[in-house]
């Protein structure tokens, strides 16, 4: 599981989101809508996705 990656795309603007959720999106490295990043599939990443999943599209890479 350590070598698996998740492809995460910001699909909805975090402008109207809860401030804590906006900070989480920024911490993940997502600055613009439709930007895609690769993050390791671990408990920390899964927790962030669970918190702000309504703004993201997640695929296994």
C-alpha positions in Angstrom: 0.0 0.0 0.0 3.0 2.3 0.5 3.7 2.6 -3.2 0.2 3.2 -4.3 -0.7 6.8 -5.3 -4.0 8.7 -5.5 -4.7 11.1 -8.4 -6.7 14.0 -6.8 -8.3 16.8 -8.8 -10.0 19.9 -7.4 -13.4 20.0 -9.2 -15.2 22.6 -7.1 -14.1 26.0 -5.9 -13.4 26.1 -2.1 -14.4 29.8 -1.9 -17.7 29.1 -0.1 -16.3 26.2 1.9 -15.6 26.2 5.7 -12.3 28.0 6.4 -10.8 24.8 7.8 -11.6 22.9 4.6 -10.1 25.7 2.5 -6.9 25.4 4.5 -6.9 21.6 4.0 -7.2 22.0 0.2 -4.3 24.5 0.2 -2.2 22.2 2.4 -2.7 19.3 -0.1 -1.2 21.5 -2.8 -4.4 22.3 -4.7 -4.5 26.0 -5.7 -6.8 26.1 -8.7 -9.9 24.3 -10.0 -9.1 21.4 -12.3 -5.5 21.1 -10.9 -4.4 17.5 -10.4 -1.9 16.2 -7.9 -0.5 12.8 -6.9 -0.4 11.9 -3.3 0.5 8.7 -1.5 -2.4 6.4 -0.5 -2.0 6.5 3.3 -4.1 7.2 6.3 -3.3 11.0 6.4 -4.2 11.5 2.8 -7.4 9.5 3.2 -8.4 11.6 6.2 -7.9 14.8 4.2 -10.0 13.4 1.3 -12.7 12.3 3.8 -12.9 15.9 5.1 -13.1 17.7 1.8 -14.2 15.0 -0.6 -17.2 17.1 -1.8 -14.6 19.4 -3.6 -12.5 16.6 -5.1 -12.4 13.9 -7.7 -10.2 11.0 -6.5 -8.8 8.2 -8.7 -6.2 5.5 -8.2 -3.1 6.2 -10.2 
